């Protein structure tokens, strides 16, 4: 989840820079706000999945996740 968060922050910074360079800051701001909303939704869903796996296995290790069936 941390790696995904860092990747999204990098894209956000790139969009701001691209808007500044091209002079279309209004479009860049709209895209960044949309990206922030999407980012929050993705993080909530990912957190819910991690919490669900932890409740079933008492671990978030990949070996326990592979053993889940159904």
C-alpha positions as CSV (number, residue, x, y, z in Angstrom):
1,X,0.0,0.0,0.0
2,X,2.9,2.3,0.7
3,X,4.4,1.7,-2.7
4,X,1.1,2.4,-4.4
5,X,0.7,5.6,-2.4
6,X,4.2,6.8,-3.4
7,X,3.5,6.0,-7.0
8,X,0.3,8.1,-7.0
9,X,2.0,11.0,-5.3
10,X,4.7,10.9,-8.1
11,X,1.9,11.1,-10.7
12,X,0.3,14.0,-8.9
13,X,3.6,15.9,-8.8
14,X,4.1,15.2,-12.5
15,X,0.6,16.5,-13.4
16,X,1.2,19.7,-11.4
17,X,4.6,20.2,-13.2
18,X,3.1,19.5,-16.6
19,X,0.3,22.0,-16.0
20,X,2.9,24.6,-14.9
21,X,5.1,24.0,-18.0
22,X,2.3,24.0,-20.5
23,X,0.4,26.9,-18.9
24,X,-2.7,24.9,-18.4
25,X,-2.8,25.0,-14.6
26,X,-6.6,24.9,-14.4
27,X,-6.7,21.5,-16.2
28,X,-3.8,20.2,-14.1
29,X,-5.6,21.2,-10.9
30,X,-8.8,19.5,-12.0
31,X,-6.9,16.3,-12.8
32,X,-5.1,16.4,-9.5
33,X,-8.3,16.8,-7.5
34,X,-9.8,13.9,-9.4
35,X,-6.7,11.8,-8.7
36,X,-6.8,12.6,-5.0
37,X,-10.4,11.4,-4.8
38,X,-9.6,8.2,-6.7
39,X,-6.5,7.7,-4.5
40,X,-8.7,7.8,-1.3
41,X,-11.1,5.3,-2.7
42,X,-8.3,2.9,-3.7
43,X,-6.6,3.2,-0.3
44,X,-9.9,2.5,1.6
45,X,-10.6,-0.6,-0.5
46,X,-7.0,-1.8,-0.1
47,X,-7.1,-1.2,3.6
48,X,-10.3,-3.2,3.8
49,X,-8.8,-6.1,1.9
50,X,-5.7,-6.1,4.2
51,X,-7.9,-6.0,7.3
52,X,-10.1,-8.8,6.0
53,X,-7.1,-11.0,5.3
54,X,-5.7,-10.2,8.8
55,X,-8.9,-11.1,10.5
56,X,-9.0,-14.5,8.8
57,X,-5.3,-15.5,9.0
58,X,-3.9,-13.3,11.9
59,X,-1.2,-12.4,9.5
60,X,-0.7,-10.5,6.2
61,X,2.1,-12.7,4.9
62,X,1.9,-14.0,1.4
63,X,2.1,-17.7,2.4
64,X,-1.1,-17.4,4.5
65,X,-2.9,-15.6,1.7
66,X,-2.0,-18.3,-0.8
67,X,-3.5,-20.9,1.6
68,X,-6.9,-19.2,1.5
69,X,-9.5,-21.0,-0.6
70,X,-13.0,-20.1,-1.6
